[in-house]
Amino acid sequence: MTETNFWKIAIVGGTGKEGKGLAYRWGKTGHQIIIGSRDPFRAEATANELNLKLPNNVISGMENKEAASEGQIVVLTVPYSVHRETIINLKDAIPGKLIIDVTVPLVPPKVTKVQMPLAGSAAQEANDILGSSVQLTAAFQNISYENLINFDQNYECDVLVTGTSKEARLRTLALVKDAGFIGWDAGPIENSVVLEGLTSILIGINRTYGSTKAGIRITGVKRDL
């Protein structure tokens, strides 16, 4: 994706913190954003809230499945407790699209303990359900809402991207760049177990050291945003 390419991005579960942060970042750089929610009125309220921070009312709100149908790219930012149900409900609305799964399999109350599902990761569960009908990547699991919503502040956090194909990872990496972060191709979707597991570790580090912004950074490689 180049600087002149803008997408219609549906963020399913977009009323939560991670969804709102990504919507703000991509809306600020020119993409058209659709906030999805099980409650369309809540989706519209979140869109209106974010539009106050952005020019040209680039964000709208819809029910999840309607948003996924409208979006060219679909981003999943739902809690893990409804992850599988959400994907099954969206399955017939998203064939052929790029799906970016941001879900982490956190199991309250022990959210600082890595607890991966039988499939290996949430992204692998999504892949088992959707198969070759979509292009699937996993990304943004290790970027906190606080780092997303403060657009003008520089952060040392990087984004690792795994996916079912090189093409899918490259498209997602372009969106990582549009969001203002440095991204890295982290290989096949099976590697998403590492991305998702790191989230619990970062939550624990935040709690131990009194922060909300712990992240990761790749070193020893040329960095180019």
Secondary structure in CASP SS format (residue, H / E / C, confidence):
PFRMAT SS
TARGET T0000
AUTHOR 0000-0000-0000
METHOD secondary structure of the structure
MODEL  1
M C 1.00
T C 1.00
E C 1.00
T C 1.00
N C 1.00
F C 1.00
W C 1.00
K E 1.00
I E 1.00
A E 1.00
I E 1.00
V E 1.00
G C 1.00
G C 1.00
T C 1.00
G C 1.00
K H 1.00
E H 1.00
G H 1.00
K H 1.00
G H 1.00
L H 1.00
A H 1.00
Y H 1.00
R H 1.00
W H 1.00
G H 1.00
K H 1.00
T C 1.00
G C 1.00
H C 1.00
Q E 1.00
I E 1.00
I E 1.00
I E 1.00
G E 1.00
S E 1.00
R C 1.00
D C 1.00
P H 1.00
F H 1.00
R H 1.00
A H 1.00
E H 1.00
A H 1.00
T H 1.00
A H 1.00
N H 1.00
E H 1.00
L H 1.00
N H 1.00
L C 1.00
K C 1.00
L C 1.00
P C 1.00
N C 1.00
N C 1.00
V C 1.00
I E 1.00
S E 1.00
G E 1.00
M E 1.00
E E 1.00
N H 1.00
K H 1.00
E H 1.00
A H 1.00
A H 1.00
S H 1.00
E H 1.00
G C 1.00
Q C 1.00
I E 1.00
V E 1.00
V E 1.00
L E 1.00
T C 1.00
V C 1.00
P C 1.00
Y H 1.00
S H 1.00
V H 1.00
H H 1.00
R H 1.00
E H 1.00
T H 1.00
I H 1.00
I H 1.00
N H 1.00
L H 1.00
K H 1.00
D H 1.00
A H 1.00
I C 1.00
P C 1.00
G C 1.00
K C 1.00
L E 1.00
I E 1.00
I E 1.00
D E 1.00
V C 1.00
T C 1.00
V C 1.00
P C 1.00
L C 1.00
V C 1.00
P C 1.00
P C 1.00
K C 1.00
V C 1.00
T C 1.00
K C 1.00
V C 1.00
Q C 1.00
M C 1.00
P C 1.00
L C 1.00
A C 1.00
G C 1.00
S C 1.00
A H 1.00
A H 1.00
Q H 1.00
E H 1.00
A H 1.00
N H 1.00
D H 1.00
I H 1.00
L H 1.00
G H 1.00
S H 1.00
S H 1.00
V C 1.00
Q E 1.00
L E 1.00
T E 1.00
A E 1.00
A C 1.00
F C 1.00
Q C 1.00
N C 1.00
I C 1.00
S C 1.00
Y H 1.00
E H 1.00
N H 1.00
L H 1.00
I H 1.00
N C 1.00
F C 1.00
D C 1.00
Q C 1.00
N C 1.00
Y C 1.00
E C 1.00
C C 1.00
D E 1.00
V E 1.00
L E 1.00
V E 1.00
T E 1.00
G E 1.00
T C 1.00
S C 1.00
K H 1.00
E H 1.00
A H 1.00
R H 1.00
L H 1.00
R H 1.00
T H 1.00
L H 1.00
A H 1.00
L H 1.00
V H 1.00
K H 1.00
D H 1.00
A C 1.00
G C 1.00
F C 1.00
I E 1.00
G E 1.00
W E 1.00
D E 1.00
A E 1.00
G E 1.00
P E 1.00
I H 1.00
E H 1.00
N H 1.00
S H 1.00
V H 1.00
V H 1.00
L H 1.00
E H 1.00
G H 1.00
L H 1.00
T H 1.00
S H 1.00
I H 1.00
L H 1.00
I H 1.00
G H 1.00
I H 1.00
N H 1.00
R H 1.00
T H 1.00
Y H 1.00
G C 1.00
S C 1.00
T C 1.00
K C 1.00
A C 1.00
G C 1.00
I C 1.00
R C 1.00
I C 1.00
T C 1.00
G C 1.00
V C 1.00
K C 1.00
R C 1.00
D C 1.00
L C 1.00
END
